[in-house]
Amino acid sequence: MAKRARERARQAKQKAKQEKREAATDNDTALSADQETALMEEFAQLSARFEAKTISLDDFTAERERIFTELGIEAG
């Protein structure tokens, strides 16, 4: 009997962890396709401005990090 109780407790714990992971995934994918497209377009314009040397490296890096953070991409 104790073995069954331990197994049920283990399964309940696994189910709770899985539900928590799924909830976290739902929150991470909160960007709509339109928002993602707008951020990618903003990054393309930022890159063009940097290539044309109309903004400094510091400004480019700061804006790139902001955009990547909003997109959920790790800037590195």
Biopython code that builds the backbone (N, CA, C, O; Angstrom):
import numpy as np
from Bio.PDB.StructureBuilder import StructureBuilder

atoms = [
    (1, "MET", "N", (0.809, -1.199, 0.000)),
    (1, "MET", "CA", (0.000, 0.000, 0.000)),
    (1, "MET", "C", (0.854, 1.267, 0.000)),
    (1, "MET", "O", (0.538, 2.229, -0.701)),
    (2, "ALA", "N", (1.910, 1.272, 0.764)),
    (2, "ALA", "CA", (2.771, 2.449, 0.838)),
    (2, "ALA", "C", (3.432, 2.707, -0.509)),
    (2, "ALA", "O", (3.656, 3.856, -0.890)),
    (3, "LYS", "N", (3.740, 1.636, -1.223)),
    (3, "LYS", "CA", (4.372, 1.781, -2.529)),
    (3, "LYS", "C", (3.423, 2.489, -3.499)),
    (3, "LYS", "O", (3.853, 3.356, -4.259)),
    (4, "ARG", "N", (2.149, 2.130, -3.479)),
    (4, "ARG", "CA", (1.160, 2.782, -4.344)),
    (4, "ARG", "C", (1.018, 4.261, -3.989)),
    (4, "ARG", "O", (0.920, 5.109, -4.876)),
    (5, "ALA", "N", (1.008, 4.560, -2.726)),
    (5, "ALA", "CA", (0.881, 5.952, -2.281)),
    (5, "ALA", "C", (2.078, 6.777, -2.746)),
    (5, "ALA", "O", (1.920, 7.913, -3.194)),
    (6, "ARG", "N", (3.271, 6.203, -2.637)),
    (6, "ARG", "CA", (4.478, 6.909, -3.104)),
    (6, "ARG", "C", (4.410, 7.136, -4.611)),
    (6, "ARG", "O", (4.766, 8.208, -5.100)),
    (7, "GLU", "N", (3.951, 6.123, -5.342)),
    (7, "GLU", "CA", (3.853, 6.239, -6.797)),
    (7, "GLU", "C", (2.834, 7.317, -7.183)),
    (7, "GLU", "O", (3.089, 8.113, -8.087)),
    (8, "ARG", "N", (1.695, 7.346, -6.509)),
    (8, "ARG", "CA", (0.686, 8.381, -6.788)),
    (8, "ARG", "C", (1.232, 9.772, -6.470)),
    (8, "ARG", "O", (0.999, 10.720, -7.220)),
    (9, "ALA", "N", (1.941, 9.889, -5.382)),
    (9, "ALA", "CA", (2.529, 11.178, -5.007)),
    (9, "ALA", "C", (3.555, 11.614, -6.045)),
    (9, "ALA", "O", (3.610, 12.788, -6.412)),
    (10, "ARG", "N", (4.365, 10.676, -6.516)),
    (10, "ARG", "CA", (5.365, 10.982, -7.540)),
    (10, "ARG", "C", (4.686, 11.438, -8.830)),
    (10, "ARG", "O", (5.120, 12.409, -9.449)),
    (11, "GLN", "N", (3.627, 10.743, -9.235)),
    (11, "GLN", "CA", (2.910, 11.108, -10.453)),
    (11, "GLN", "C", (2.243, 12.478, -10.320)),
    (11, "GLN", "O", (2.240, 13.264, -11.266)),
    (12, "ALA", "N", (1.684, 12.758, -9.156)),
    (12, "ALA", "CA", (1.057, 14.061, -8.929)),
    (12, "ALA", "C", (2.092, 15.178, -9.006)),
    (12, "ALA", "O", (1.827, 16.246, -9.558)),
    (13, "LYS", "N", (3.261, 14.922, -8.453)),
    (13, "LYS", "CA", (4.341, 15.911, -8.486)),
    (13, "LYS", "C", (4.795, 16.154, -9.922)),
    (13, "LYS", "O", (5.018, 17.299, -10.315)),
    (14, "GLN", "N", (4.934, 15.086, -10.708)),
    (14, "GLN", "CA", (5.326, 15.223, -12.107)),
    (14, "GLN", "C", (4.281, 16.010, -12.893)),
    (14, "GLN", "O", (4.623, 16.857, -13.718)),
    (15, "LYS", "N", (3.005, 15.726, -12.632)),
    (15, "LYS", "CA", (1.931, 16.431, -13.326)),
    (15, "LYS", "C", (1.963, 17.922, -12.988)),
    (15, "LYS", "O", (1.794, 18.761, -13.872)),
    (16, "ALA", "N", (2.175, 18.247, -11.736)),
    (16, "ALA", "CA", (2.248, 19.648, -11.317)),
    (16, "ALA", "C", (3.413, 20.362, -11.995)),
    (16, "ALA", "O", (3.274, 21.504, -12.435)),
    (17, "LYS", "N", (4.558, 19.694, -12.080)),
    (17, "LYS", "CA", (5.721, 20.287, -12.747)),
    (17, "LYS", "C", (5.430, 20.527, -14.224)),
    (17, "LYS", "O", (5.781, 21.577, -14.763)),
    (18, "GLN", "N", (4.788, 19.558, -14.883)),
    (18, "GLN", "CA", (4.465, 19.691, -16.302)),
    (18, "GLN", "C", (3.508, 20.861, -16.526)),
    (18, "GLN", "O", (3.693, 21.643, -17.458)),
    (19, "GLU", "N", (2.499, 20.985, -15.687)),
    (19, "GLU", "CA", (1.554, 22.097, -15.810)),
    (19, "GLU", "C", (2.250, 23.435, -15.607)),
    (19, "GLU", "O", (1.936, 24.412, -16.287)),
    (20, "LYS", "N", (3.188, 23.478, -14.681)),
    (20, "LYS", "CA", (3.940, 24.707, -14.428)),
    (20, "LYS", "C", (4.778, 25.073, -15.650)),
    (20, "LYS", "O", (4.844, 26.242, -16.033)),
    (21, "ARG", "N", (5.423, 24.071, -16.268)),
    (21, "ARG", "CA", (6.219, 24.317, -17.479)),
    (21, "ARG", "C", (5.339, 24.829, -18.612)),
    (21, "ARG", "O", (5.721, 25.759, -19.322)),
    (22, "GLU", "N", (4.168, 24.231, -18.785)),
    (22, "GLU", "CA", (3.261, 24.651, -19.850)),
    (22, "GLU", "C", (2.775, 26.076, -19.627)),
    (22, "GLU", "O", (2.658, 26.844, -20.582)),
    (23, "ALA", "N", (2.495, 26.435, -18.397)),
    (23, "ALA", "CA", (2.061, 27.797, -18.085)),
    (23, "ALA", "C", (3.178, 28.790, -18.383)),
    (23, "ALA", "O", (2.914, 29.874, -18.902)),
    (24, "ALA", "N", (4.408, 28.439, -18.065)),
    (24, "ALA", "CA", (5.549, 29.315, -18.342)),
    (24, "ALA", "C", (5.735, 29.476, -19.843)),
    (24, "ALA", "O", (6.061, 30.568, -20.308)),
    (25, "THR", "N", (5.536, 28.416, -20.602)),
    (25, "THR", "CA", (5.666, 28.471, -22.056)),
    (25, "THR", "C", (4.606, 29.388, -22.645)),
    (25, "THR", "O", (4.894, 30.154, -23.565)),
    (26, "ASP", "N", (3.387, 29.323, -22.130)),
    (26, "ASP", "CA", (2.316, 30.187, -22.611)),
    (26, "ASP", "C", (2.661, 31.653, -22.399)),
    (26, "ASP", "O", (2.381, 32.484, -23.262)),
    (27, "ASN", "N", (3.263, 31.980, -21.267)),
    (27, "ASN", "CA", (3.642, 33.363, -20.982)),
    (27, "ASN", "C", (4.786, 33.820, -21.873)),
    (27, "ASN", "O", (4.838, 34.991, -22.251)),
    (28, "ASP", "N", (5.701, 32.926, -22.214)),
    (28, "ASP", "CA", (6.852, 33.283, -23.035)),
    (28, "ASP", "C", (6.459, 33.592, -24.473)),
    (28, "ASP", "O", (7.139, 34.371, -25.142)),
    (29, "THR", "N", (5.387, 33.004, -24.954)),
    (29, "THR", "CA", (4.983, 33.185, -26.339)),
    (29, "THR", "C", (3.900, 34.246, -26.460)),
    (29, "THR", "O", (3.002, 34.121, -27.293)),
    (30, "ALA", "N", (3.973, 35.285, -25.643)),
    (30, "ALA", "CA", (2.944, 36.311, -25.605)),
    (30, "ALA", "C", (3.012, 37.268, -26.798)),
    (30, "ALA", "O", (2.031, 37.962, -27.067)),
    (31, "LEU", "N", (4.124, 37.329, -27.517)),
    (31, "LEU", "CA", (4.235, 38.222, -28.666)),
    (31, "LEU", "C", (3.379, 37.715, -29.813)),
    (31, "LEU", "O", (3.401, 36.530, -30.144)),
    (32, "SER", "N", (2.625, 38.624, -30.412)),
    (32, "SER", "CA", (1.860, 38.244, -31.591)),
    (32, "SER", "C", (2.787, 38.288, -32.803)),
    (32, "SER", "O", (3.897, 38.815, -32.734)),
    (33, "ALA", "N", (2.319, 37.733, -33.894)),
    (33, "ALA", "CA", (3.114, 37.739, -35.123)),
    (33, "ALA", "C", (3.365, 39.172, -35.582)),
    (33, "ALA", "O", (4.447, 39.486, -36.078)),
    (34, "ASP", "N", (2.368, 40.040, -35.416)),
    (34, "ASP", "CA", (2.525, 41.442, -35.815)),
    (34, "ASP", "C", (3.588, 42.145, -34.974)),
    (34, "ASP", "O", (4.397, 42.912, -35.496)),
    (35, "GLN", "N", (3.580, 41.877, -33.669)),
    (35, "GLN", "CA", (4.579, 42.484, -32.790)),
    (35, "GLN", "C", (5.973, 42.002, -33.157)),
    (35, "GLN", "O", (6.921, 42.786, -33.196)),
    (36, "GLU", "N", (6.091, 40.711, -33.424)),
    (36, "GLU", "CA", (7.392, 40.155, -33.789)),
    (36, "GLU", "C", (7.881, 40.749, -35.102)),
    (36, "GLU", "O", (9.057, 41.088, -35.234)),
    (37, "THR", "N", (6.988, 40.876, -36.067)),
    (37, "THR", "CA", (7.349, 41.466, -37.357)),
    (37, "THR", "C", (7.795, 42.912, -37.183)),
    (37, "THR", "O", (8.773, 43.340, -37.796)),
    (38, "ALA", "N", (7.087, 43.661, -36.355)),
    (38, "ALA", "CA", (7.441, 45.064, -36.115)),
    (38, "ALA", "C", (8.819, 45.176, -35.468)),
    (38, "ALA", "O", (9.608, 46.047, -35.834)),
    (39, "LEU", "N", (9.110, 44.304, -34.512)),
    (39, "LEU", "CA", (10.421, 44.335, -33.859)),
    (39, "LEU", "C", (11.531, 43.946, -34.835)),
    (39, "LEU", "O", (12.614, 44.530, -34.805)),
    (40, "MET", "N", (11.271, 42.974, -35.689)),
    (40, "MET", "CA", (12.280, 42.578, -36.677)),
    (40, "MET", "C", (12.529, 43.713, -37.671)),
    (40, "MET", "O", (13.669, 43.942, -38.075)),
    (41, "GLU", "N", (11.480, 44.418, -38.064)),
    (41, "GLU", "CA", (11.625, 45.562, -38.961)),
    (41, "GLU", "C", (12.411, 46.676, -38.267)),
    (41, "GLU", "O", (13.262, 47.320, -38.880)),
    (42, "GLU", "N", (12.120, 46.894, -36.997)),
    (42, "GLU", "CA", (12.858, 47.903, -36.230)),
    (42, "GLU", "C", (14.341, 47.545, -36.167)),
    (42, "GLU", "O", (15.200, 48.420, -36.277)),
    (43, "PHE", "N", (14.637, 46.261, -35.992)),
    (43, "PHE", "CA", (16.032, 45.833, -35.950)),
    (43, "PHE", "C", (16.698, 46.015, -37.315)),
    (43, "PHE", "O", (17.863, 46.405, -37.384)),
    (44, "ALA", "N", (15.978, 45.740, -38.392)),
    (44, "ALA", "CA", (16.536, 45.930, -39.732)),
    (44, "ALA", "C", (16.879, 47.402, -39.962)),
    (44, "ALA", "O", (17.935, 47.719, -40.511)),
    (45, "GLN", "N", (15.993, 48.290, -39.545)),
    (45, "GLN", "CA", (16.253, 49.723, -39.685)),
    (45, "GLN", "C", (17.426, 50.157, -38.811)),
    (45, "GLN", "O", (18.252, 50.968, -39.231)),
    (46, "LEU", "N", (17.496, 49.622, -37.611)),
    (46, "LEU", "CA", (18.601, 49.929, -36.707)),
    (46, "LEU", "C", (19.928, 49.490, -37.321)),
    (46, "LEU", "O", (20.915, 50.225, -37.273)),
    (47, "SER", "N", (19.948, 48.299, -37.893)),
    (47, "SER", "CA", (21.168, 47.786, -38.524)),
    (47, "SER", "C", (21.580, 48.658, -39.702)),
    (47, "SER", "O", (22.766, 48.927, -39.894)),
    (48, "ALA", "N", (20.609, 49.096, -40.485)),
    (48, "ALA", "CA", (20.904, 49.961, -41.626)),
    (48, "ALA", "C", (21.487, 51.291, -41.153)),
    (48, "ALA", "O", (22.430, 51.807, -41.753)),
    (49, "ARG", "N", (20.931, 51.839, -40.085)),
    (49, "ARG", "CA", (21.462, 53.094, -39.540)),
    (49, "ARG", "C", (22.886, 52.916, -39.032)),
    (49, "ARG", "O", (23.720, 53.808, -39.188)),
    (50, "PHE", "N", (23.165, 51.771, -38.426)),
    (50, "PHE", "CA", (24.514, 51.513, -37.924)),
    (50, "PHE", "C", (25.491, 51.355, -39.089)),
    (50, "PHE", "O", (26.604, 51.878, -39.044)),
    (51, "GLU", "N", (25.076, 50.641, -40.120)),
    (51, "GLU", "CA", (25.932, 50.466, -41.302)),
    (51, "GLU", "C", (26.223, 51.808, -41.972)),
    (51, "GLU", "O", (27.317, 52.024, -42.493)),
    (52, "ALA", "N", (25.243, 52.702, -41.955)),
    (52, "ALA", "CA", (25.419, 54.032, -42.547)),
    (52, "ALA", "C", (26.169, 54.974, -41.614)),
    (52, "ALA", "O", (26.426, 56.129, -41.953)),
    (53, "LYS", "N", (26.519, 54.465, -40.433)),
    (53, "LYS", "CA", (27.271, 55.223, -39.428)),
    (53, "LYS", "C", (26.529, 56.473, -38.953)),
    (53, "LYS", "O", (27.138, 57.512, -38.700)),
    (54, "THR", "N", (25.201, 56.353, -38.837)),
    (54, "THR", "CA", (24.422, 57.476, -38.319)),
    (54, "THR", "C", (24.134, 57.333, -36.827)),
    (54, "THR", "O", (23.593, 58.251, -36.210)),
    (55, "ILE", "N", (24.496, 56.179, -36.238)),
    (55, "ILE", "CA", (24.382, 55.993, -34.790)),
    (55, "ILE", "C", (25.672, 55.366, -34.279)),
    (55, "ILE", "O", (26.400, 54.713, -35.027)),
    (56, "SER", "N", (25.938, 55.572, -33.007)),
    (56, "SER", "CA", (27.168, 55.041, -32.415)),
    (56, "SER", "C", (27.013, 53.558, -32.091)),
    (56, "SER", "O", (25.903, 53.026, -32.056)),
    (57, "LEU", "N", (28.134, 52.912, -31.858)),
    (57, "LEU", "CA", (28.134, 51.497, -31.481)),
    (57, "LEU", "C", (27.390, 51.296, -30.166)),
    (57, "LEU", "O", (26.651, 50.324, -30.011)),
    (58, "ASP", "N", (27.584, 52.216, -29.213)),
    (58, "ASP", "CA", (26.898, 52.100, -27.919)),
    (58, "ASP", "C", (25.380, 52.165, -28.078)),
    (58, "ASP", "O", (24.650, 51.372, -27.484)),
    (59, "ASP", "N", (24.911, 53.125, -28.892)),
    (59, "ASP", "CA", (23.471, 53.242, -29.121)),
    (59, "ASP", "C", (22.935, 52.009, -29.844)),
    (59, "ASP", "O", (21.867, 51.498, -29.507)),
    (60, "PHE", "N", (23.680, 51.539, -30.835)),
    (60, "PHE", "CA", (23.274, 50.343, -31.576)),
    (60, "PHE", "C", (23.162, 49.146, -30.644)),
    (60, "PHE", "O", (22.178, 48.408, -30.685)),
    (61, "THR", "N", (24.175, 48.956, -29.801)),
    (61, "THR", "CA", (24.196, 47.815, -28.887)),
    (61, "THR", "C", (23.038, 47.879, -27.898)),
    (61, "THR", "O", (22.386, 46.867, -27.638)),
    (62, "ALA", "N", (22.781, 49.049, -27.351)),
    (62, "ALA", "CA", (21.689, 49.200, -26.380)),
    (62, "ALA", "C", (20.335, 48.902, -27.021)),
    (62, "ALA", "O", (19.514, 48.188, -26.444)),
    (63, "GLU", "N", (20.107, 49.445, -28.202)),
    (63, "GLU", "CA", (18.832, 49.214, -28.887)),
    (63, "GLU", "C", (18.696, 47.756, -29.324)),
    (63, "GLU", "O", (17.612, 47.179, -29.239)),
    (64, "ARG", "N", (19.785, 47.168, -29.786)),
    (64, "ARG", "CA", (19.760, 45.761, -30.197)),
    (64, "ARG", "C", (19.393, 44.876, -29.011)),
    (64, "ARG", "O", (18.569, 43.971, -29.140)),
    (65, "GLU", "N", (19.997, 45.132, -27.867)),
    (65, "GLU", "CA", (19.684, 44.343, -26.671)),
    (65, "GLU", "C", (18.223, 44.496, -26.269)),
    (65, "GLU", "O", (17.584, 43.522, -25.874)),
    (66, "ARG", "N", (17.690, 45.713, -26.367)),
    (66, "ARG", "CA", (16.282, 45.942, -26.036)),
    (66, "ARG", "C", (15.369, 45.152, -26.971)),
    (66, "ARG", "O", (14.428, 44.495, -26.523)),
    (67, "ILE", "N", (15.650, 45.219, -28.261)),
    (67, "ILE", "CA", (14.829, 44.506, -29.246)),
    (67, "ILE", "C", (14.929, 43.006, -29.032)),
    (67, "ILE", "O", (13.915, 42.307, -29.025)),
    (68, "PHE", "N", (16.137, 42.511, -28.859)),
    (68, "PHE", "CA", (16.318, 41.069, -28.666)),
    (68, "PHE", "C", (15.626, 40.590, -27.396)),
    (68, "PHE", "O", (15.056, 39.499, -27.372)),
    (69, "THR", "N", (15.672, 41.400, -26.341)),
    (69, "THR", "CA", (14.999, 41.026, -25.096)),
    (69, "THR", "C", (13.494, 40.922, -25.320)),
    (69, "THR", "O", (12.854, 39.981, -24.851)),
    (70, "GLU", "N", (12.937, 41.887, -26.034)),
    (70, "GLU", "CA", (11.502, 41.846, -26.320)),
    (70, "GLU", "C", (11.142, 40.639, -27.179)),
    (70, "GLU", "O", (10.057, 40.075, -27.039)),
    (71, "LEU", "N", (12.054, 40.245, -28.068)),
    (71, "LEU", "CA", (11.811, 39.078, -28.914)),
    (71, "LEU", "C", (12.058, 37.766, -28.179)),
    (71, "LEU", "O", (11.649, 36.701, -28.641)),
    (72, "GLY", "N", (12.722, 37.847, -27.043)),
    (72, "GLY", "CA", (13.049, 36.631, -26.300)),
    (72, "GLY", "C", (14.294, 35.954, -26.828)),
    (72, "GLY", "O", (14.489, 34.755, -26.631)),
    (73, "ILE", "N", (15.140, 36.726, -27.503)),
    (73, "ILE", "CA", (16.398, 36.217, -28.054)),
    (73, "ILE", "C", (17.523, 36.682, -27.148)),
    (73, "ILE", "O", (17.546, 37.831, -26.709)),
    (74, "GLU", "N", (18.447, 35.790, -26.873)),
    (74, "GLU", "CA", (19.587, 36.151, -26.037)),
    (74, "GLU", "C", (20.634, 36.837, -26.905)),
    (74, "GLU", "O", (21.173, 36.227, -27.829)),
    (75, "ALA", "N", (20.922, 38.098, -26.614)),
    (75, "ALA", "CA", (21.933, 38.846, -27.361)),
    (75, "ALA", "C", (23.307, 38.420, -26.888)),
    (75, "ALA", "O", (23.589, 38.412, -25.690)),
    (76, "GLY", "N", (24.145, 38.074, -27.817)),
    (76, "GLY", "CA", (25.459, 37.630, -27.379)),
    (76, "GLY", "C", (26.461, 37.844, -28.356)),
    (76, "GLY", "O", (27.625, 37.517, -28.128)),
]
sb = StructureBuilder()
sb.init_structure("model")
sb.init_model(0)
sb.init_chain("A")
sb.init_seg("    ")
for serial, (resi, resn, name, xyz) in enumerate(atoms, 1):
    if name == "N":
        sb.init_residue(resn, " ", resi, " ")
    sb.init_atom(name, np.array(xyz, "f"), 0.0, 1.0, " ", f" {name:<3s}", serial, name[0])
structure = sb.get_structure()
